[in-house]
Amino acid sequence: MALGDGIRRNVAAISQEERNRLRDAIIALQQRFYPGNRNDLPIPGGVSFWFKQDEIHQATHVHNGPAFLPWHRELCNRFEALLREVDPQLSLHYWDWATDPHGLFTSDFMGAANGSASAPWLNAGLYNPTASPFRADNPFDPNNNPADPPRSLTRNLAPGPPPSGGPGWPSDQTILNAPTFPQMRFLLESAHNSCHSYIGGTIGDPHTSFRDPFVFLLHSNVDRLFARWQTDPANPWRLDPNQVYGSEGSTTGLRGIMTPLDPWASNPSNDPAIQRVRPWAPPENEQVVKNSKHPAVVAPPAYDTNLDKEEPVTTCAFSPVPTNPQGWNNSDVTVTLHATDNLGGSGVASIAYSLNGVQQSPEQKDTVSFVIATEGQTTIAFHATDKAGNQETPDKTCTVKLDKTPPTITVAIPADGATFVLNQQVSAAYSCSDAGGSGLKSCAGSVPSGAPLDTSTIGTKTFMVEAEDNAGNKSSKLFTYNVFFNYSGFFPPIDNWPKLNKRNAGANVPVKFSLGGNQGLDIFASDYPKSQEIPCNNPNLEVAGTDPTVSPGGSDLTYDPGSDQYQYNWKTEKAWEGTCRQLVVKLKDGSFHRANFQFT
């Protein structure tokens, strides 16, 4: 156990350093103030955090009744929260009244054991013998103002250890052996009353006792015994708000279990015996309405004597949560480990975990979050330890599956920009792979791999392959390929480009070719065939054509199924004599076919 672990421990056993910090935090509360001013009406304001404790206690007087223990637990819990506003590592430790407290009453901790408390409280302003105005020793003095200091803070500590277990002072074991809440709380309050008298002085009067800081060490011990009685593993019902109070569970009135805890509830029942206290009353109206059955009141604080034998329990959660049945994520995963201890337990001390066997630094808290960004499977082994030393065994595990890499697509056929002839038999060939580890969920193309490509019509075609892995990563590839007529070149008497065909100007030139079957007569691109003059010394030139061709006598394109040949009769012009010209045939598939001519 260490400073800052949240456990309330025997104040006699803590270090001098921690005692000093506890003392200094109490002194600091005297320098912090609630809103308002001393002369505010009807409820004074400007009360220091320390003086407020006496005002709270004066306002209610919850003694000799069922709510005595839960009401004082709420008071102690709230005071501990104030201490932690000053020093977050502090806890409200207890004085074990079965032990001699004389060693605690020193000038550097709790002050004198007899007579005026003096240092450290006098100089800190917790009381002022010459104060004017002041809070009178008579707590019912109508002139008392909670913002004023009292003039005295005294003790009258009896010599020797306290007579715990003697006449009128039930022993701790007698209290803990009580089978019911009414029996237990009667015994515990009796011991508490005797303890107040044993310290004497300001604490000896229950109406002024909360002017002395030692009262919180006393009441932390009261609550410790209540907590230990509750955490008896043989009686788990003592942690149930609906069972713990037994026959007193439905009591009402000033000291009833069902009555809202005042002054924090701001007296919703308008009980004349209860005074409203700021800031839980107007004008701040910060009231919190809850009764003794509230889970935060029933739950025992963490004491080093609680009977905690249970291991904490840790859960593992992912964000985002995988949406596929295989449990894979495709983006970085935030892992949150959250541990809880049993009700009434000592509380979670730490969480330890490893990533694929590599131990990480333990975290001294009940919730740990970290990000997994590495692809593959990361197994987290983890356990929590509570403040009583109970360790969760064996280690629990959860596994993050992370694949951020899209699948790889490899396409062999068709290659991007590939060309095929009409009705050519060619099969698609492609494959997909997943390097990220989750495995392929799908790999699909325009046609299945191994199935024929569409070459049934001419033109530019698209071919797409899409892939997805089990983590939801997707990829795609889009290719184009072209389907052309099965053109095999011009037939004689024409020599194909770039050779020069010699012809008489004005002659009719039969242009013959095959497209691998009858493709109909609508095979030329618009405005084709064409011709264009070219230099006779540069037959390698390729032109698009400028002059539409004409056929003699209006004869048009014909097809001969016997020879599987198309013929187009090109009528040349006499004016071309002594020139060279390129015949350009553009088909509807977008292909160009050329032949060069020299006219004589």
Rosetta blueprint (number, residue, H / E / L):
1 M L
2 A L
3 L L
4 G L
5 D L
6 G L
7 I L
8 R E
9 R L
10 N E
11 V H
12 A H
13 A H
14 I L
15 S L
16 Q H
17 E H
18 E H
19 R H
20 N H
21 R H
22 L H
23 R H
24 D H
25 A H
26 I H
27 I H
28 A H
29 L H
30 Q L
31 Q L
32 R L
33 F E
34 Y L
35 P L
36 G L
37 N L
38 R L
39 N L
40 D L
41 L L
42 P L
43 I L
44 P L
45 G L
46 G L
47 V L
48 S E
49 F H
50 W H
51 F H
52 K H
53 Q H
54 D H
55 E H
56 I H
57 H H
58 Q H
59 A H
60 T H
61 H L
62 V L
63 H L
64 N L
65 G L
66 P L
67 A L
68 F H
69 L H
70 P H
71 W H
72 H H
73 R H
74 E H
75 L H
76 C H
77 N H
78 R H
79 F H
80 E H
81 A H
82 L H
83 L H
84 R H
85 E H
86 V H
87 D L
88 P L
89 Q L
90 L L
91 S L
92 L L
93 H L
94 Y E
95 W L
96 D L
97 W L
98 A L
99 T L
100 D L
101 P L
102 H H
103 G H
104 L H
105 F L
106 T L
107 S L
108 D L
109 F L
110 M L
111 G L
112 A L
113 A L
114 N E
115 G E
116 S E
117 A L
118 S L
119 A L
120 P L
121 W H
122 L H
123 N H
124 A H
125 G L
126 L L
127 Y L
128 N L
129 P L
130 T L
131 A L
132 S L
133 P L
134 F L
135 R E
136 A L
137 D L
138 N L
139 P L
140 F L
141 D L
142 P L
143 N L
144 N L
145 N L
146 P L
147 A L
148 D L
149 P L
150 P E
151 R L
152 S L
153 L L
154 T E
155 R E
156 N E
157 L L
158 A L
159 P L
160 G L
161 P L
162 P L
163 P L
164 S L
165 G L
166 G L
167 P L
168 G L
169 W L
170 P L
171 S L
172 D H
173 Q H
174 T H
175 I H
176 L H
177 N L
178 A L
179 P L
180 T L
181 F H
182 P H
183 Q H
184 M H
185 R H
186 F H
187 L H
188 L H
189 E H
190 S H
191 A H
192 H H
193 N H
194 S H
195 C H
196 H H
197 S H
198 Y H
199 I H
200 G L
201 G L
202 T L
203 I L
204 G L
205 D L
206 P L
207 H L
208 T L
209 S H
210 F H
211 R H
212 D L
213 P L
214 F H
215 V H
216 F H
217 L H
218 L H
219 H H
220 S H
221 N H
222 V H
223 D H
224 R H
225 L H
226 F H
227 A H
228 R H
229 W H
230 Q H
231 T L
232 D L
233 P L
234 A L
235 N L
236 P H
237 W H
238 R H
239 L H
240 D L
241 P L
242 N L
243 Q L
244 V L
245 Y L
246 G H
247 S H
248 E H
249 G L
250 S L
251 T L
252 T L
253 G L
254 L L
255 R L
256 G L
257 I L
258 M L
259 T L
260 P L
261 L L
262 D L
263 P L
264 W L
265 A L
266 S L
267 N L
268 P L
269 S L
270 N L
271 D L
272 P L
273 A L
274 I L
275 Q L
276 R L
277 V L
278 R L
279 P L
280 W L
281 A L
282 P L
283 P L
284 E L
285 N L
286 E L
287 Q L
288 V L
289 V L
290 K L
291 N L
292 S L
293 K L
294 H L
295 P H
296 A H
297 V H
298 V H
299 A L
300 P L
301 P L
302 A L
303 Y E
304 D L
305 T L
306 N L
307 L L
308 D L
309 K L
310 E L
311 E L
312 P L
313 V E
314 T E
315 T E
316 C E
317 A E
318 F E
319 S E
320 P L
321 V L
322 P L
323 T L
324 N L
325 P L
326 Q L
327 G L
328 W E
329 N E
330 N L
331 S L
332 D L
333 V E
334 T E
335 V E
336 T E
337 L E
338 H E
339 A E
340 T E
341 D L
342 N L
343 L L
344 G L
345 G L
346 S L
347 G L
348 V E
349 A E
350 S E
351 I E
352 A E
353 Y E
354 S E
355 L E
356 N L
357 G L
358 V E
359 Q E
360 Q L
361 S L
362 P L
363 E E
364 Q L
365 K L
366 D L
367 T E
368 V E
369 S E
370 F E
371 V E
372 I E
373 A L
374 T L
375 E L
376 G E
377 Q E
378 T E
379 T E
380 I E
381 A E
382 F E
383 H E
384 A E
385 T E
386 D E
387 K L
388 A L
389 G L
390 N L
391 Q E
392 E L
393 T L
394 P L
395 D L
396 K E
397 T E
398 C E
399 T E
400 V E
401 K E
402 L E
403 D L
404 K L
405 T L
406 P L
407 P L
408 T E
409 I E
410 T E
411 V E
412 A E
413 I E
414 P L
415 A L
416 D L
417 G L
418 A E
419 T E
420 F E
421 V E
422 L L
423 N L
424 Q L
425 Q L
426 V L
427 S E
428 A L
429 A E
430 Y E
431 S E
432 C E
433 S E
434 D L
435 A L
436 G L
437 G L
438 S L
439 G L
440 L E
441 K E
442 S E
443 C E
444 A E
445 G E
446 S L
447 V L
448 P L
449 S L
450 G L
451 A L
452 P E
453 L L
454 D L
455 T L
456 S L
457 T L
458 I L
459 G E
460 T E
461 K E
462 T E
463 F E
464 M E
465 V E
466 E E
467 A E
468 E E
469 D E
470 N L
471 A L
472 G L
473 N L
474 K E
475 S E
476 S E
477 K E
478 L E
479 F E
480 T E
481 Y E
482 N E
483 V E
484 F E
485 F L
486 N L
487 Y L
488 S L
489 G L
490 F E
491 F E
492 P L
493 P L
494 I L
495 D L
496 N L
497 W L
498 P L
499 K L
500 L E
501 N E
502 K E
503 R E
504 N L
505 A L
506 G L
507 A L
508 N E
509 V E
510 P E
511 V E
512 K E
513 F E
514 S L
515 L L
516 G L
517 G L
518 N L
519 Q L
520 G L
521 L L
522 D L
523 I L
524 F E
525 A L
526 S L
527 D L
528 Y L
529 P L
530 K E
531 S E
532 Q E
533 E E
534 I E
535 P L
536 C L
537 N L
538 N L
539 P L
540 N L
541 L L
542 E L
543 V L
544 A L
545 G L
546 T L
547 D E
548 P E
549 T L
550 V L
551 S L
552 P H
553 G H
554 G H
555 S L
556 D L
557 L L
558 T E
559 Y E
560 D E
561 P L
562 G L
563 S L
564 D L
565 Q E
566 Y E
567 Q E
568 Y E
569 N E
570 W E
571 K E
572 T L
573 E L
574 K H
575 A H
576 W H
577 E L
578 G L
579 T L
580 C E
581 R E
582 Q E
583 L E
584 V E
585 V E
586 K E
587 L E
588 K L
589 D L
590 G L
591 S L
592 F E
593 H E
594 R E
595 A E
596 N E
597 F E
598 Q E
599 F E
600 T L
